[in-house]
Amino acid sequence: MTEHTVVRRAALLVGAALLGAYFMVSSLTQMPLNPVKLRHYDEINSVTQPYLAQNWMLFAPNPVSDDRGILARARCNDGRVTDFYDVTRRYVKQEQGDRFFPSRMNRLVSGTITQMDVSDPILERLRNTEKEKKKPQIPLLPHEKTSQEQGEKFLARYSMRQLSGVCRGDLAGVQVRVYVNELPSWSQRKDASAAGKHNFQNLAWRAAGDLK
């Protein structure tokens, strides 16, 4: 066996091991809540977020049916607060204008918003039952709180970089507004007057020093 053959086989084995480890981690992210997932959530999340997150949003029974994005405003060091700016639209236009090598920047925002909104299927079903709605809200589990906090901080850091020129000097803080435009249902696809629902949520202000 030549040295070249040994090196080639070793490289193939290492590649197969890394690929197998990634598939195992990805499968854990899609499993229902379980002890292994709870115990190793931080390690799993560090591998898949934010570029390799897995979800089932393109498939039935719940395909993507809304348009999500963020607006952001800044607080300047002189105390002035700017208007909200759309910090995602230009990346959407770039993606729509280049079908062969599109920018992936917009996916950072849409993927993070999805991460903040997705919880364990069992808990989500419990929270949305009519019986549970009459009771105090089931609190978020530690891994849900961690995921939401990481998502909010990432969106604030992303927005701060997009707003770097709106103040004279450095920014003192940034606030993100998450919007969700729900599209009309499939049954109304031929109704030109059909309109969806528009919702938004203002996240808490984040100090610029905490985002660097």
FITOR-287810 format. One line per field, with one value per atom (N, C-alpha, C, CB): atom name; x, y, z; residue in one letter. Coordinates in steps of 0.02 Angstrom, whole numbers, plus 50000, padded with zeros to 5 digits. Glycine has a CB too. Layout:
N
a [CA  ...]
X [X  ...]
Y [Y  ...]
Z [Z  ...]
r [A  ...]
This chain:
212
a [N  CA  C  CB  N  CA  C  CB  N  CA  C  CB  N  CA  C  CB  N  CA  C  CB  N  CA  C  CB  N  CA  C  CB  N  CA  C  CB  N  CA  C  CB  N  CA  C  CB  N  CA  C  CB  N  CA  C  CB  N  CA  C  CB  N  CA  C  CB  N  CA  C  CB  N  CA  C  CB  N  CA  C  CB  N  CA  C  CB  N  CA  C  CB  N  CA  C  CB  N  CA  C  CB  N  CA  C  CB  N  CA  C  CB  N  CA  C  CB  N  CA  C  CB  N  CA  C  CB  N  CA  C  CB  N  CA  C  CB  N  CA  C  CB  N  CA  C  CB  N  CA  C  CB  N  CA  C  CB  N  CA  C  CB  N  CA  C  CB  N  CA  C  CB  N  CA  C  CB  N  CA  C  CB  N  CA  C  CB  N  CA  C  CB  N  CA  C  CB  N  CA  C  CB  N  CA  C  CB  N  CA  C  CB  N  CA  C  CB  N  CA  C  CB  N  CA  C  CB  N  CA  C  CB  N  CA  C  CB  N  CA  C  CB  N  CA  C  CB  N  CA  C  CB  N  CA  C  CB  N  CA  C  CB  N  CA  C  CB  N  CA  C  CB  N  CA  C  CB  N  CA  C  CB  N  CA  C  CB  N  CA  C  CB  N  CA  C  CB  N  CA  C  CB  N  CA  C  CB  N  CA  C  CB  N  CA  C  CB  N  CA  C  CB  N  CA  C  CB  N  CA  C  CB  N  CA  C  CB  N  CA  C  CB  N  CA  C  CB  N  CA  C  CB  N  CA  C  CB  N  CA  C  CB  N  CA  C  CB  N  CA  C  CB  N  CA  C  CB  N  CA  C  CB  N  CA  C  CB  N  CA  C  CB  N  CA  C  CB  N  CA  C  CB  N  CA  C  CB  N  CA  C  CB  N  CA  C  CB  N  CA  C  CB  N  CA  C  CB  N  CA  C  CB  N  CA  C  CB  N  CA  C  CB  N  CA  C  CB  N  CA  C  CB  N  CA  C  CB  N  CA  C  CB  N  CA  C  CB  N  CA  C  CB  N  CA  C  CB  N  CA  C  CB  N  CA  C  CB  N  CA  C  CB  N  CA  C  CB  N  CA  C  CB  N  CA  C  CB  N  CA  C  CB  N  CA  C  CB  N  CA  C  CB  N  CA  C  CB  N  CA  C  CB  N  CA  C  CB  N  CA  C  CB  N  CA  C  CB  N  CA  C  CB  N  CA  C  CB  N  CA  C  CB  N  CA  C  CB  N  CA  C  CB  N  CA  C  CB  N  CA  C  CB  N  CA  C  CB  N  CA  C  CB  N  CA  C  CB  N  CA  C  CB  N  CA  C  CB  N  CA  C  CB  N  CA  C  CB  N  CA  C  CB  N  CA  C  CB  N  CA  C  CB  N  CA  C  CB  N  CA  C  CB  N  CA  C  CB  N  CA  C  CB  N  CA  C  CB  N  CA  C  CB  N  CA  C  CB  N  CA  C  CB  N  CA  C  CB  N  CA  C  CB  N  CA  C  CB  N  CA  C  CB  N  CA  C  CB  N  CA  C  CB  N  CA  C  CB  N  CA  C  CB  N  CA  C  CB  N  CA  C  CB  N  CA  C  CB  N  CA  C  CB  N  CA  C  CB  N  CA  C  CB  N  CA  C  CB  N  CA  C  CB  N  CA  C  CB  N  CA  C  CB  N  CA  C  CB  N  CA  C  CB  N  CA  C  CB  N  CA  C  CB  N  CA  C  CB  N  CA  C  CB  N  CA  C  CB  N  CA  C  CB  N  CA  C  CB  N  CA  C  CB  N  CA  C  CB  N  CA  C  CB  N  CA  C  CB  N  CA  C  CB  N  CA  C  CB  N  CA  C  CB  N  CA  C  CB  N  CA  C  CB  N  CA  C  CB  N  CA  C  CB  N  CA  C  CB  N  CA  C  CB  N  CA  C  CB  N  CA  C  CB  N  CA  C  CB  N  CA  C  CB  N  CA  C  CB  N  CA  C  CB  N  CA  C  CB  N  CA  C  CB  N  CA  C  CB  N  CA  C  CB  N  CA  C  CB  N  CA  C  CB  N  CA  C  CB  N  CA  C  CB  N  CA  C  CB  N  CA  C  CB  N  CA  C  CB  N  CA  C  CB  N  CA  C  CB  N  CA  C  CB  N  CA  C  CB  N  CA  C  CB  N  CA  C  CB  N  CA  C  CB  N  CA  C  CB  N  CA  C  CB  N  CA  C  CB  N  CA  C  CB  N  CA  C  CB  N  CA  C  CB  N  CA  C  CB  N  CA  C  CB  N  CA  C  CB  N  CA  C  CB  N  CA  C  CB  N  CA  C  CB  N  CA  C  CB]
X [50042  50000  50045  49952  50035  50077  50057  50072  50102  50089  50030  50153  50025  49969  49902  49977  49899  49837  49818  49844  49868  49855  49827  49920  49858  49835  49764  49883  49751  49684  49631  49683  49646  49598  49587  49620  49641  49635  49592  49705  49601  49561  49488  49586  49474  49405  49373  49402  49411  49385  49369  49434  49415  49404  49344  49467  49338  49281  49216  49289  49215  49154  49135  49164  49186  49172  49143  49236  49171  49145  49074  49191  49062  48996  48945  48997  48966  48921  48905  48951  48955  48944  48895  49010  48903  48858  48786  48881  48777  48710  48679  48713  48719  48693  48670  48747  48711  48692  48629  48749  48625  48566  48503  48576  48509  48451  48428  48467  48475  48456  48416  48519  48433  48396  48324  48430  48309  48241  48201  48244  48232  48196  48152  48246  48099  48060  48103  47999  48079  48117  48134  48077  48198  48220  48280  48238  48299  48355  48420  48366  48436  48499  48499  48509  48443  48438  48444  48372  48413  48417  48488  48368  48520  48586  48639  48607  48635  48687  48663  48712  48612  48584  48635  48525  48675  48724  48775  48760  48799  48847  48816  48874  48754  48719  48708  48651  48686  48671  48733  48638  48790  48852  48874  48908  48853  48871  48825  48869  48760  48711  48693  48648  48705  48685  48745  48652  48735  48673  48668  48663  48723  48724  48695  48794  48694  48675  48612  48731  48569  48508  48462  48471  48431  48386  48314  48406  48267  48196  48155  48175  48090  48045  47996  48006  48015  47967  47945  47997  47982  47964  47916  48025  47900  47862  47795  47902  47748  47683  47692  47634  47646  47583  47588  47532  47648  47654  47708  47670  47696  47745  47749  47728  47801  47809  47750  47875  47718  47659  47661  47595  47720  47725  47792  47715  47795  47855  47881  47841  47944  47972  48034  47988  48044  48103  48108  48100  48156  48165  48175  48225  48154  48171  48215  48107  48251  48293  48302  48362  48310  48325  48382  48262  48414  48473  48464  48536  48497  48502  48574  48482  48581  48647  48676  48645  48740  48772  48747  48847  48720  48693  48621  48697  48594  48526  48473  48509  48490  48442  48424  48469  48360  48336  48313  48278  48340  48324  48257  48379  48233  48175  48195  48146  48145  48159  48181  48096  48233  48258  48247  48333  48232  48227  48297  48181  48321  48390  48396  48422  48341  48343  48324  48297  48286  48258  48311  48214  48367  48417  48449  48471  48453  48481  48431  48503  48367  48316  48319  48245  48327  48332  48394  48334  48449  48510  48499  48568  48464  48451  48405  48421  48355  48308  48341  48248  48393  48425  48481  48451  48500  48555  48535  48622  48510  48486  48541  48434  48600  48654  48699  48695  48718  48761  48731  48834  48672  48639  48672  48565  48663  48687  48647  48683  48681  48648  48636  48689  48650  48644  48572  48665  48523  48454  48435  48406  48467  48451  48473  48483  48523  48544  48487  48605  48450  48395  48335  48374  48314  48254  48265  48235  48325  48339  48339  48406  48364  48365  48295  48409  48253  48183  48147  48146  48158  48128  48153  48143  48218  48247  48213  48323  48198  48167  48095  48170  48062  47991  47975  47958  48023  48011  48025  48055  47978  47987  47975  47939  47981  47969  47897  47986  47885  47817  47767  47819  47789  47744  47723  47777  47772  47756  47714  47820  47729  47690  47617  47721  47607  47539  47503  47539  47538  47507  47490  47554  47534  47522  47464  47585  47450  47398  47331  47420  47325  47260  47214  47269  47150  47101  47103  47030  47115  47116  47176  47119  47234  47294  47293  47355  47257  47254  47220  47217  47177  47142  47185  47077  47242  47287  47347  47312  47387  47449  47493  47488  47526  47567  47622  47597  47631  47686  47751  47682  47794  47856  47903  47892  47946  47996  48047  48030  48068  48121  48188  48122  48239  48304  48332  48354  48325  48353  48312  48354  48247  48207  48228  48132  48240  48262  48330  48267  48375  48441  48437  48485  48395  48388  48359  48344  48310  48279  48328  48216  48365  48413  48468  48444  48493  48544  48518  48570  48455  48426  48418  48359  48392  48383  48449  48346  48500  48565  48596  48612  48588  48615  48582  48607  48516  48480  48501  48405  48512  48534  48604  48532  48649  48717  48718  48762  48678  48672  48646  48625  48594  48564  48613  48500  48651  48698  48749  48734  48770  48818  48785  48846  48720  48686  48672  48621  48669  48653  48715  48604  48772  48834  48840  48893  48804  48812  48756  48820  48709  48651  48664  48591  48717  48734  48802  48735  48813  48879  48921  48874  48964  49002  48972  49006  48989  48966  48894  49011  48861  48794  48796  48757  48745  48740  48699  48709  48651  48609  48568  48563  48535  48495  48434  48536  48378  48317  48292  48262  48272  48249  48173  48284  48141  48069  48062  48028  48035  48024  47953  48034  47947  47881  47866  47875  47803  47780  47718  47764  47722  47665  47638  47686  47581  47550  47515  47501  47530  47501  47430  47544  47387  47319  47322  47280  47270  47268  47265  47207  47283  47284  47215  47309  47163  47095  47077  47044  47115  47102  47151  47103  47186  47239  47214  47275  47150  47122  47084  47075  47084  47050  47101  47015  47098  47147  47141  47139  47082  47072  47091  47000  47110  47126  47188  47137  47185  47242  47260  47225  47323  47346  47347  47415  47378  47383  47454  47363  47460  47525  47536  47529  47590  47607  47679  47595  47692  47761  47773  47777  47836  47856  47920  47865  47919  47980  48019  47962  48081  48124  48155  48180  48184  48212  48273  48231  48285  48345  48407  48345  48458  48522  48578  48537  48617  48673  48726  48702  48755  48805  48865  48828  48883  48940  48930  48956  48867  48853  48852  48786  48858  48851  48918  48801  48971  49035  49075  49075]
Y [49940  50000  50063  50000  50105  50164  50217  50193  50265  50320  50362  50364  50371  50411  50378  50419  50312  50276  50282  50202  50278  50283  50352  50270  50404  50473  50483  50524  50456  50463  50429  50433  50368  50332  50366  50260  50392  50428  50490  50447  50527  50586  50568  50623  50513  50491  50472  50432  50437  50417  50478  50371  50526  50587  50625  50632  50631  50666  50631  50672  50564  50527  50534  50453  50535  50543  50612  50533  50665  50732  50739  50784  50711  50714  50676  50686  50618  50579  50616  50513  50650  50688  50746  50715  50779  50834  50809  50870  50754  50726  50706  50666  50681  50662  50724  50624  50777  50839  50868  50890  50868  50895  50856  50894  50790  50749  50764  50674  50779  50796  50861  50802  50909  50973  50964  51024  50912  50901  50853  50876  50824  50777  50814  50732  50782  50812  50821  50767  50859  50873  50807  50919  50800  50739  50756  50683  50713  50728  50743  50670  50707  50719  50788  50665  50807  50873  50929  50879  50920  50971  50978  50954  50922  50923  50953  50853  50938  50959  51013  50899  51052  51102  51153  51137  51180  51231  51206  51256  51145  51117  51107  51050  51082  51070  51137  51034  51186  51252  51285  51297  51275  51306  51278  51296  51216  51186  51209  51110  51214  51226  51299  51189  51342  51413  51456  51437  51510  51528  51503  51602  51474  51459  51391  51464  51344  51275  51253  51228  51301  51283  51241  51347  51192  51147  51159  51072  51157  51161  51129  51235  51124  51092  51143  51035  51207  51259  51257  51326  51222  51219  51162  51213  51121  51061  51061  51000  51023  51015  50981  50974  50991  51028  51103  50999  51129  51201  51234  51210  51241  51275  51350  51266  51383  51454  51492  51480  51534  51570  51643  51537  51669  51739  51768  51745  51834  51871  51902  51926  51888  51911  51953  51851  52001  52043  52087  52086  52134  52178  52250  52155  52295  52366  52381  52412  52436  52453  52529  52418  52553  52623  52629  52662  52686  52695  52754  52707  52748  52805  52830  52784  52894  52922  52945  52981  52958  52980  53048  52982  53088  53153  53149  53202  53088  53079  53074  53134  53090  53088  53015  53125  53004  52938  52941  52912  52900  52901  52867  52867  52874  52837  52763  52867  52721  52651  52646  52606  52606  52593  52519  52611  52507  52437  52412  52432  52367  52344  52276  52340  52252  52187  52192  52139  52243  52245  52245  52305  52281  52285  52217  52336  52175  52109  52062  52078  52074  52037  52053  52052  52118  52139  52109  52215  52107  52077  52003  52085  51968  51897  51886  51865  51930  51924  51942  51967  51984  52006  51961  52074  51912  51867  51796  51887  51760  51692  51639  51674  51657  51608  51609  51619  51669  51675  51728  51693  51715  51766  51774  51747  51834  51848  51807  51923  51784  51745  51787  51683  51852  51894  51894  51965  51894  51897  51836  51906  51780  51719  51722  51659  51763  51771  51799  51816  51847  51878  51831  51944  51804  51761  51698  51742  51670  51611  51625  51582  51683  51701  51714  51763  51747  51759  51693  51802  51646  51580  51545  51537  51551  51521  51548  51535  51612  51642  51620  51718  51602  51587  51513  51613  51471  51399  51371  51363  51333  51300  51225  51329  51188  51116  51103  51082  51058  51046  51026  50993  50987  50964  51023  50909  51064  51122  51172  51155  51182  51229  51207  51236  51141  51115  51125  51041  51115  51125  51198  51101  51243  51314  51341  51354  51308  51333  51299  51325  51251  51219  51267  51154  51261  51306  51300  51291  51241  51230  51265  51156  51261  51292  51368  51264  51394  51466  51500  51484  51463  51491  51489  51454  51454  51449  51496  51375  51506  51544  51513  51549  51555  51532  51485  51591  51429  51383  51420  51318  51427  51466  51434  51474  51475  51451  51408  51510  51355  51313  51348  51242  51327  51360  51363  51324  51309  51310  51356  51240  51365  51412  51484  51402  51499  51566  51581  51571  51532  51542  51557  51481  51518  51527  51596  51472  51617  51682  51739  51689  51734  51786  51791  51772  51735  51735  51766  51664  51750  51777  51852  51745  51878  51950  51987  51965  51959  51991  51992  51956  51938  51935  51987  51865  51993  52042  52113  52034  52127  52193  52208  52199  52159  52168  52179  52108  52139  52146  52216  52092  52239  52304  52361  52314  52354  52407  52417  52389  52364  52370  52402  52302  52388  52418  52492  52381  52514  52583  52624  52586  52601  52633  52706  52594  52726  52794  52842  52793  52822  52864  52915  52821  52907  52953  52984  52918  53043  53074  53044  53152  52999  52963  52895  53004  52866  52799  52800  52768  52742  52734  52719  52677  52742  52726  52663  52784  52650  52591  52580  52598  52522  52504  52466  52463  52476  52439  52407  52486  52345  52306  52298  52238  52306  52291  52232  52354  52177  52118  52121  52053  52115  52116  52049  52175  52032  51971  51989  51914  51981  51993  51925  52036  51906  51842  51848  51819  51804  51805  51778  51765  51799  51771  51695  51803  51662  51589  51566  51562  51502  51474  51476  51402  51470  51472  51540  51453  51593  51660  51682  51709  51633  51650  51686  51587  51678  51711  51775  51663  51793  51854  51911  51842  51957  52011  52058  52051  52060  52106  52075  52129  52012  51977  52008  51901  52017  52046  52002  52118  52000  51961  52002  51933  51975  52010  52036  51962  52092  52123  52129  52193  52100  52102  52125  52033  52158  52177  52176  52246  52170  52169  52209  52096  52257  52296  52260  52368  52243  52212  52266  52171  52245  52293  52328  52258  52389  52426  52388  52499  52388  52356  52409  52297  52413  52459  52437  52465  52484  52467  52432  52531  52451  52419  52346  52454  52323  52253  52211  52246  52243  52208  52202  52243  52229  52227  52166  52291]
Z [50000  50000  50000  50062  49951  49945  49997  49875  50008  50055  50032  50063  49966  49939  49955  49863  49949  49964  50038  49945  50082  50154  50171  50194  50143  50156  50130  50124  50071  50041  50084  49970  50107  50148  50215  50159  50244  50308  50300  50334  50245  50232  50224  50170  50189  50180  50246  50131  50288  50353  50398  50388  50398  50438  50412  50437  50346  50317  50333  50242  50328  50344  50417  50327  50462  50533  50548  50574  50518  50528  50500  50495  50441  50411  50453  50340  50479  50522  50586  50538  50615  50677  50664  50705  50606  50590  50582  50527  50546  50537  50604  50490  50649  50715  50753  50755  50751  50785  50754  50782  50688  50654  50671  50578  50677  50694  50765  50687  50810  50879  50881  50923  50837  50837  50816  50791  50777  50753  50795  50682  50845  50889  50938  50926  50962  51017  51079  51035  51126  51187  51222  51233  51240  51274  51318  51222  51365  51411  51376  51457  51322  51286  51255  51232  51225  51193  51245  51155  51302  51355  51382  51411  51393  51425  51379  51445  51314  51267  51219  51227  51240  51194  51173  51228  51219  51201  51151  51264  51159  51113  51043  51140  51042  50979  50943  50991  50981  50952  50924  51004  50956  50933  50865  50984  50849  50785  50729  50791  50743  50690  50679  50706  50728  50722  50706  50787  50666  50633  50561  50634  50534  50463  50444  50438  50490  50473  50510  50488  50529  50565  50520  50588  50551  50516  50538  50527  50491  50508  50453  50520  50465  50418  50388  50453  50386  50367  50294  50382  50251  50180  50165  50138  50214  50201  50238  50221  50213  50245  50312  50200  50360  50352  50366  50397  50380  50396  50354  50470  50288  50246  50262  50171  50239  50252  50223  50222  50263  50241  50264  50268  50278  50299  50277  50375  50281  50264  50329  50210  50346  50409  50397  50455  50440  50435  50496  50371  50495  50552  50529  50594  50571  50566  50627  50563  50624  50681  50685  50676  50745  50756  50807  50780  50806  50848  50895  50805  50952  50999  50994  51073  50976  50967  51034  50918  51035  51097  51121  51086  51075  51094  51119  51037  51124  51149  51095  51195  51033  50979  50962  50916  50949  50929  50856  50975  50814  50742  50729  50702  50667  50644  50634  50578  50624  50608  50535  50621  50525  50458  50441  50453  50377  50354  50340  50289  50381  50375  50341  50444  50311  50277  50203  50312  50183  50116  50062  50108  50073  50019  50006  50037  50057  50047  50012  50114  50024  49988  49914  50016  49897  49827  49795  49822  49831  49804  49788  49853  49833  49822  49762  49884  49755  49699  49633  49711  49636  49574  49551  49584  49590  49571  49588  49606  49540  49551  49551  49499  49526  49522  49583  49459  49605  49664  49711  49644  49739  49780  49848  49791  49876  49944  49994  49960  50046  50098  50161  50115  50158  50217  50244  50201  50200  50224  50264  50165  50249  50285  50358  50252  50372  50441  50483  50446  50454  50490  50493  50456  50436  50436  50477  50364  50474  50514  50589  50495  50608  50679  50705  50690  50665  50686  50696  50634  50650  50657  50720  50596  50734  50794  50857  50797  50859  50917  50926  50913  50871  50873  50881  50811  50867  50869  50938  50816  50964  51029  51019  51083  51072  51068  51048  51136  50999  50975  51029  50923  51077  51130  51174  51173  51195  51237  51198  51262  51135  51094  51089  51025  51082  51077  51143  51058  51198  51264  51276  51318  51256  51267  51226  51252  51169  51125  51133  51054  51179  51191  51228  51231  51216  51247  51323  51221  51347  51420  51451  51436  51417  51445  51439  51410  51390  51381  51440  51317  51476  51533  51596  51545  51593  51650  51640  51658  51692  51683  51629  51749  51589  51534  51558  51496  51524  51540  51528  51498  51578  51570  51520  51637  51491  51444  51481  51408  51449  51477  51468  51442  51507  51502  51431  51546  51393  51325  51280  51296  51293  51254  51270  51268  51333  51353  51322  51430  51323  51294  51220  51307  51184  51113  51096  51084  51135  51123  51137  51165  51191  51209  51156  51278  51133  51082  51017  51069  51000  50939  50942  50926  50999  51006  51004  51072  51036  51037  50968  51087  50930  50863  50818  50833  50821  50780  50797  50788  50862  50882  50856  50959  50860  50836  50760  50855  50725  50652  50635  50624  50670  50656  50671  50696  50724  50741  50685  50807  50653  50598  50537  50580  50527  50470  50480  50458  50543  50559  50577  50616  50557  50579  50556  50553  50503  50479  50496  50406  50538  50551  50606  50569  50644  50698  50683  50767  50711  50707  50763  50713  50745  50795  50808  50859  50863  50881  50905  50934  50901  50927  51001  50889  51037  51108  51119  51147  51075  51082  51020  51142  51017  50959  50982  50908  50947  50961  50897  50991  50901  50844  50847  50840  50790  50784  50736  50758  50760  50719  50690  50761  50624  50593  50559  50543  50559  50526  50485  50578  50419  50375  50354  50313  50382  50365  50298  50421  50252  50186  50187  50137  50138  50134  50126  50075  50148  50144  50072  50183  50062  49994  49962  49997  50002  49974  49945  50028  49963  49938  49884  49995  49855  49808  49746  49788  49728  49669  49685  49632  49749  49771  49775  49839  49727  49724  49784  49660  49817  49873  49940  49875  49940  50003  50034  49990  50098  50135  50194  50159  50210  50268  50331  50254  50383  50447  50456  50506  50490  50502  50577  50468  50601  50672  50680  50706  50735  50750  50825  50720  50843  50913  50921  50939  50966  50981  51035  51003  51019  51068  51113  51033  51167  51215  51185  51281  51208  51187  51211  51216  51169  51186  51182  51138  51235  51235  51186  51306  51150  51100  51131  51063  51192  51224  51239  51287  51244  51258  51194  51294  51137  51073  51036  51029  51064  51031  51054  51043]
r [M  M  M  M  T  T  T  T  E  E  E  E  H  H  H  H  T  T  T  T  V  V  V  V  V  V  V  V  R  R  R  R  R  R  R  R  A  A  A  A  A  A  A  A  L  L  L  L  L  L  L  L  V  V  V  V  G  G  G  G  A  A  A  A  A  A  A  A  L  L  L  L  L  L  L  L  G  G  G  G  A  A  A  A  Y  Y  Y  Y  F  F  F  F  M  M  M  M  V  V  V  V  S  S  S  S  S  S  S  S  L  L  L  L  T  T  T  T  Q  Q  Q  Q  M  M  M  M  P  P  P  P  L  L  L  L  N  N  N  N  P  P  P  P  V  V  V  V  K  K  K  K  L  L  L  L  R  R  R  R  H  H  H  H  Y  Y  Y  Y  D  D  D  D  E  E  E  E  I  I  I  I  N  N  N  N  S  S  S  S  V  V  V  V  T  T  T  T  Q  Q  Q  Q  P  P  P  P  Y  Y  Y  Y  L  L  L  L  A  A  A  A  Q  Q  Q  Q  N  N  N  N  W  W  W  W  M  M  M  M  L  L  L  L  F  F  F  F  A  A  A  A  P  P  P  P  N  N  N  N  P  P  P  P  V  V  V  V  S  S  S  S  D  D  D  D  D  D  D  D  R  R  R  R  G  G  G  G  I  I  I  I  L  L  L  L  A  A  A  A  R  R  R  R  A  A  A  A  R  R  R  R  C  C  C  C  N  N  N  N  D  D  D  D  G  G  G  G  R  R  R  R  V  V  V  V  T  T  T  T  D  D  D  D  F  F  F  F  Y  Y  Y  Y  D  D  D  D  V  V  V  V  T  T  T  T  R  R  R  R  R  R  R  R  Y  Y  Y  Y  V  V  V  V  K  K  K  K  Q  Q  Q  Q  E  E  E  E  Q  Q  Q  Q  G  G  G  G  D  D  D  D  R  R  R  R  F  F  F  F  F  F  F  F  P  P  P  P  S  S  S  S  R  R  R  R  M  M  M  M  N  N  N  N  R  R  R  R  L  L  L  L  V  V  V  V  S  S  S  S  G  G  G  G  T  T  T  T  I  I  I  I  T  T  T  T  Q  Q  Q  Q  M  M  M  M  D  D  D  D  V  V  V  V  S  S  S  S  D  D  D  D  P  P  P  P  I  I  I  I  L  L  L  L  E  E  E  E  R  R  R  R  L  L  L  L  R  R  R  R  N  N  N  N  T  T  T  T  E  E  E  E  K  K  K  K  E  E  E  E  K  K  K  K  K  K  K  K  K  K  K  K  P  P  P  P  Q  Q  Q  Q  I  I  I  I  P  P  P  P  L  L  L  L  L  L  L  L  P  P  P  P  H  H  H  H  E  E  E  E  K  K  K  K  T  T  T  T  S  S  S  S  Q  Q  Q  Q  E  E  E  E  Q  Q  Q  Q  G  G  G  G  E  E  E  E  K  K  K  K  F  F  F  F  L  L  L  L  A  A  A  A  R  R  R  R  Y  Y  Y  Y  S  S  S  S  M  M  M  M  R  R  R  R  Q  Q  Q  Q  L  L  L  L  S  S  S  S  G  G  G  G  V  V  V  V  C  C  C  C  R  R  R  R  G  G  G  G  D  D  D  D  L  L  L  L  A  A  A  A  G  G  G  G  V  V  V  V  Q  Q  Q  Q  V  V  V  V  R  R  R  R  V  V  V  V  Y  Y  Y  Y  V  V  V  V  N  N  N  N  E  E  E  E  L  L  L  L  P  P  P  P  S  S  S  S  W  W  W  W  S  S  S  S  Q  Q  Q  Q  R  R  R  R  K  K  K  K  D  D  D  D  A  A  A  A  S  S  S  S  A  A  A  A  A  A  A  A  G  G  G  G  K  K  K  K  H  H  H  H  N  N  N  N  F  F  F  F  Q  Q  Q  Q  N  N  N  N  L  L  L  L  A  A  A  A  W  W  W  W  R  R  R  R  A  A  A  A  A  A  A  A  G  G  G  G  D  D  D  D  L  L  L  L  K  K  K  K]
